[in-house]
């Protein structure tokens, strides 16, 4: 992978991780069109995913700090979950949302990896599904809740687990699900971006362990392209994260539904023509 190619793949990862258009789907499309497979190098994959996590931490640093400080505050009066303050409840919801993706990662990892190698047809189909979800969330007008309940956190977690399919946008699926459940737009966007931090870091840690054991390291990559891809993913991730929060707050997701519909249809046609 050259430095220019690494920058392109890093930009795609950073932008599409937050915009509701599927990072995995666009990386698969870019790989098919350019012949550059960023996923073939585990080192590069880890680098760009960690870069997007860091961009979330930078953009939402104040909110993350408030949650951390509030988590270590004393419990309030009452019983059960009533004793939790808003920060503790928020962190609990993050943990609850991680359960479905954890189950998929532990028990269905091989099946998911097989789907990723099944070509662009599945990518095109899932992009169309993403378009439908974004459209439904735009048309639905439920009364907005200011806080996310544990049940809603689990349901949103299920949508995140389903979004491991290439072409099914993680941010688009989780935000659309939360909006259709009646959660506040700005609150849902922030929750969607924060809930992905533990799974990405966890997966990166597992990949690092594999590399240390000499397992499935994949293709090699030079240091300069690796750094360039990391910086590109970080910068584009910061921009996309800020932009996406503003777009969700203004209810502009319908435009991404149009894009995903066109991209999905084009991908399906290309996959049929290319064989």
N, C-alpha and C positions, 0 to 999 in steps of 0.2 A: 504494500500500500504506500503510495506516494504521499507527500505532505499535503498537496492540493486535494487529493482524494480523501485523506483523513479529515481535513477541514470541512469538506462537503458532507461527509457522513456525520461529523460532529454537529454541524448546523442542523441537519435533518433530525438527529436524535433530540437535540435541545429544544427545537421548535415544536416538534410533533409530540413530545412527551406531555406537554401541557395543553396545546391546542387539541380540540376533540376530533383528530383526524387519524389517529393510530400511528405511533412511532414504529412499532414492529412492522406494520403493513407498509409504511413508506420506505423503511429500510430494505424490506424485501423487494419492493418495486425498484428502488435505486440500484440494488444489487443485480437485479435481472437486466436492467437497462444499460448499466455501466460495466458489469462484470466484476465489480468490486464488492466483496463480501466482508463487511465489517464484523459480522458474527463469527467468521472463521478464525479470528484472533481473540481468544478469551481475554487477553490482556487489554485489548482495545475496548472490548465490550464492557469490562469492569470499569475502565477509565471514564467512558462517556456516561455510564449510568451513575457513577459516583459524582461526576460533574453536575448532572441534573439535580441530584439530591442536595449538593452544596448550593446550587442556585435557589432552591426552595428555602434552605436555611437562611440565606442572605436576604431574600425578599420578605420572608415571614419571620425574620429573626425576633422582632419585638413580640409577636404573638407567641412564638415558641418560648421565649424567656418568661412571659407571664404564666404560661402553662406550667413550666418547670417550677417557678417560685410558688405558685398556687398549689401544686401537687404536694409540696412538703409543709403546707399549712395544716394546723390542727383540724381534726374532724369537728363538725358542728353538732348540735343537739339532735335528738330524734333517733330513729332506728333505720337500719338498712341503708339503701342508696340515698335516703334523705339527709344523711350525715355528710355526704360529699359536697364540697364546694364546686362551683362551675368548672374550675381547672381540673379537679380530680375526676369529675364526671366526664369531661372532655377526653382526658387521657384514657379512662375506662372505655369510652366509645371507640377510641383508636384501637385499643387492644381487642375489643369485640370484633371490629371490622377486619382484623388480621386473621381471624379463625378460618374463614372459608379459603382464603388464598394459601394459608398454611396447609390445609388438608389437601388441596390440589398439588402443592409443591412436594408433599411427602408421598402421597399415594398415586398421583397421576402424572408425575414428571416425564416418564418415558412416552406416554401417550401424547402429551403436549408437544414434546420435541419432535415426535413423528409428524404431527400436524404442521409444524413449522417447515418441515422438509417436503410438504406435499404440493408445492407449486403456488402459482398466483391465483388459481381459481378460488381457493378458500379465502384469500385476501380480498378479492373482489366482492364475494358474497358478504363477508363480514363488514366491509365498508358500506355496503347497502343497508345492512342491519343497523350500523351506526347512524346512518342518515335517518332511518325510521325512528330510532330512539330519540334523536335530537328533535325531530319533528313533533313527536308525541309530547316531549317535555315543553315545547313551545306552545302547543295547542292547549295543553292541560292548564287549567287555572285554579288549582286548589288554594285554599286559605293557607298562607305561609306561616310556618312555625319558626320561632326565633332560635330554638335550640333543638338539637338532634337527640332523639330518644335512643336507648340501647337497642331496641328492636329495629329501628330504622338503620342504626349503625351496622347491625348484622346483615340486613337486607342489602344495604349498599356494599358491604363486604362481599356478598355473593355476586353482585354485579362486577366487582373488581376481579373476582376469581374467574368469571366467565370471560373477562377481557384479556385473558392470557392468549386467546385466539388471535392470530395475526390478522389485522384489519379491523378488529373490534376495539375501538378507542377506549383506553382505560379511563382517562379524564372525562371523555364524553359520556361513557356508560355510567360511571359513578355519579356525575353531576346530574345527568338526565334522570337517573333513578331517584336521587334525592329530591329533585324538583317535583317529580311526579308524586312523590310521597308527601309533598307540601312543605318542604323545608325552605328556609330563607335563601335567596340566591347567593348573596355574598358569603353567608355562613357556609353554604354547601360547597362553593368553590374552594374556600380555605380548607375545609375538612378533606376534600378530595385530594388536595396537594399534600397535606400533612400525613394522611393515612398511608401514602405510598412510601414514605421514608423508611419505616422499619422493614418492609418486604424487600425493597431494593438493596438496602445495606445488608440484610440477611443473606440474600442471594449472592451479593458480591463477596461476602465473607466465605460462603461455601465454595465459590469459584476460586478464591485465593487458596483455600485449603486444598482444593483439587490440584491447583498449580504446584503447591508445595510438595504434594505427593507424586507429582509427575503424571497426573491423570488428565486426559482430554484438554491439553493445553491449546491445541489448535495451531493455526498459522502464526508465524513470527511477525514482529513489527518493530521497526527501528524507533529509537527514542524521540527523534524530532517529529515524525508524524503522530506519535502517541501524545506528545505534549500539545501539538497543534490541534488535534481532535478534541482533547480535554478542554482546552481554552475555548474552542468554538462551541462546544456543547454547553459550557458554563455560561458564556455570554448570551448565547441565543436562548438558553433556558431561563435566565433572569428576565430577559425581555418578554418572552412568551408567558411566563408566570404572571408578571404584572399586567400584561395585556389581557390575559384570559380572565383574571379576577374582575377587571373593569368591564369586559364584554358580558360576562355572566350577570353582573349586577345590572347591566342595562338590557338584559334579555335578548342579546344578539346572536344566540346560538343557531338560529334558523339558517343563517348564511353558511355555516359550516355543514349543515344538513345538505344544502344544495351542492357544496363542494364534494362531500363524501359520496353523494349519489352519482355525480359526474365521474369522479375518480373510480368508484366501484364499477360502474358500467364500462368505462374505458379499460380497466384492468381485466375484466371478464372477457372483453372482446380481444384484447391483446393475448391473453392466455389461450384463447381458442384458436386465434390465427397462428400464434407461434407454436402451437402444439404442446 
